[in-house]
Structure formats: C-alpha cells, structure tokens
C-alpha cells in the first residue's frame, strides 16, 4: 500500500516542481514561504484535531524543522555555486545514506536481512539500480568538490527521512491524519522561523516578503502539503524509509509524461530527451523494491 502513496507523492512533487519553476521566487524568500504557508494554512484547524499524547513526537517534529532548514540552505547554496543540474545529479546518492542510517537506528533490521541473504542482495541491487538510473539521466559534471560539499547534505537528508519515520512510528493508523497535520505544521513553523532569521541577518528587505509578485505564486506551496501528507502515509507503512526515498524519484516519469504532452502542444518542456532505457531501469528496480517489501 505504501507504494501507492509514493506514486501520489511523486505526482504532487512534480506539480510542485513545475509550479515553483513558473513562479521563479528567489530562494531566500521561497524558503520562508515554504515553512510559513503550510503552518499558517493549517493553524485554523488546530481546535478540531486530536493531539498526539507522546511528547517525543513533538520534539522530533521541532528537530526535523531544523534539519530541513539546514539541508535546504546547503542545497540552495550549492546550486548557486555549481548550478542546479550538477548538484541535483548527485541527490540520489542520499538513498544509500538513508538505508545505512536506518540500519544503525534499527540494527534488528540487519539481523532480519542476514537471515535472508537473497532478499537482502536483491534490495541492494534495486536501490543501486535506482541510483544509477537517476544519476545517469542527469548528465552533468560531477566534480569531487561538489561531492565533498554535499556530504553534510546527504547526512541531513538521511536524518530527515529517518526522523520522519520515527515521528510516524509514535502513532497508530487511526491517528495518522492528526500526526501528519502536526508534523507539517510544526516543521513548517520551525523552517519559517530559522529562515526568517537568516533572511534578516543577510540584510534582505522585509518588504520583499509581501511583494505581490511573490505572494501571487506562494499558493503553489499547497502542493507541497499534498506531497508531505502522501509521503507521511508512505513512510508510516514502509519497513525502511530508504525505499520511499528511492521510489520518490518516480517524479522523473511524471516529468517525462509532462514533457511529451508539452511537445504534442508544440512547446519545449526541457525534459524531452530523457533516456527511456534508463526510465525502464528506474521502473523495473522500483517494482522489484515494492515486491521485496510486500
């Protein structure tokens, strides 16, 4: 069932990606919106939700907000230095970081893998296949300098998905909607506060946050909420969060479909040259991963 939520999450990620591309909001303003808008949109529903009766859940949500703020800042800084294509080409390497960190957090999982070496080897093959397919799809110069700079990013992404899994583990299925609500609202508030202080520290103009051209497109953040809800449900059900990290790269398939539609309409989508063979590897490894976790 988790795979269906991942497919839905990858679709919302694609819509969010295209919306953000059209909006073209500057990164420093966007990062504040990225946290503030989900928090503000969800806040009015607070009197109508059931609270999670575990304090550790809220503590991990606050921690998650800080980690996300750091990871996004690191990612945007790298993109400004080396370009989005070169940096994003290395993002799939975070799949391995999530897989390893989850085993360190839950070492009993490794014992289960050791009792079924065949399944363990197939999981590694599937994850490596997805990494290979995505990395090779994004042709760019992958310098050692970029890789070294992004090492904290990979560790941060690993913590994000592991903390996400840990947060959702504190609730039963009937409280999952409320857990997702608080998770999105709390992390959003923390992200907004941290990025606002960074924004002010860098002497940026406050009035830009209320500029009509920025506010007009800010509602694309709604698709981010849809994405996070879908991902939370997937993370809740999956045995290893790295499986969700890996299969979320199905957004490439949605981009390819969008590119074909744009081409049919006589427009250049920018993603029309995606190698279908690599997409087949991505899909095949994704299916294998789902079957291994079912």
Secondary structure as UniProt FT lines:
FT   HELIX           2..23
FT   HELIX           27..43
FT   TURN            44..45
FT   HELIX           46..48
FT   HELIX           55..82
FT   HELIX           84..88
FT   TURN            89..90
FT   HELIX           91..93
FT   HELIX           94..105
FT   HELIX           107..114
FT   HELIX           117..137
FT   HELIX           144..149
FT   HELIX           151..168
FT   TURN            169..170
FT   HELIX           173..175
FT   HELIX           176..201
FT   TURN            202..203
FT   HELIX           206..210
FT   HELIX           212..215
FT   TURN            216..217
FT   HELIX           218..220
FT   HELIX           221..237
FT   HELIX           241..247
FT   HELIX           248..250
FT   HELIX           251..264
FT   TURN            265..266
FT   TURN            272..273
FT   HELIX           276..292
//
